[in-house]
Amino acid sequence: MTDWLGPAEWQAVRLSLKVSATAVAASLPLGLLCALALAKGRFPGRQLLNGLVHLPLILPPVVTGYLLLVAFSRQGPLGALLEPLGISFAFRWTGAALAAAIMAFPLMVRPMRLAFEAVPPALEQAAATLGASRLRVFVTVTLPLALPGVVAGAILAFAKAMGEFGATITFVSNIPGETRTVPTAIYAFLQMPGGEEAALRLVAVSVALAMGALLVSEWLSRRIARRVAA
């Protein structure tokens, strides 16, 4: 692939992989908590939490990116607090990861929630009656049975993060080597005379990575489901 892609294209692919992996790794713990709360919890504000989780699916990506820019710029309420700690998101690759994580979060939570809802409550109750704590029940019963959904959610989120464009370019712009991911690189090449071939190569890479992620997600989910059933 390094011979087929030019240096600028390969740089965009590597950055996209880095951004997507960071986005999934950082949002996975919160995704598990939200999915578990929505699937098993009964508390005031549950519908509000559900709405907030799915809000990035409904809002235009540019709106999400603008809100992130307002909140995490150096003059923003959150950016001003993080700046003295040396943490910066605006116009950096970490900001691209943050935008990708937020946009992919609903696709991560949804399969996890459905998987947690499918776990028979009787099994969890049986483990609890044997003296297992809630944490032990979750680790030994709930999570293993829901693992196919967890894996599927993580991989779908990774694929979505690879293709994130609107929120990313609004929040962190399109800086080569810093925030220029595959989608923003395609956009940039299409603005250049003679850049159509480079854009087409990156389109092919995007399609291949997306299809690969979906196939791997399906294969892993089935394999884990068979192991759980056994």
Secondary structure, DSSP 8 states (H G I E B T S, - for coil): -TTTS-HHHHHHHHHHHHHHHHHHHHHHHHHHHHHHHHHH---TTHHHHHHHHHHHHHS-HHHHHHHHHHHHSTTSHHHHHHGGGT---TTSHHHHHHHHHHHHHHHHHHHHHHHHHHS-HHHHHHHHHTT--HHHHIIIIIHHHHHHHHHHHHHHHHHHHHT--HHHHHHH---TTTT--HHHHHHHHHTSTT-HHHHHHHHHHHHHHHHHHHHHHHHHHHHHHHHHH-
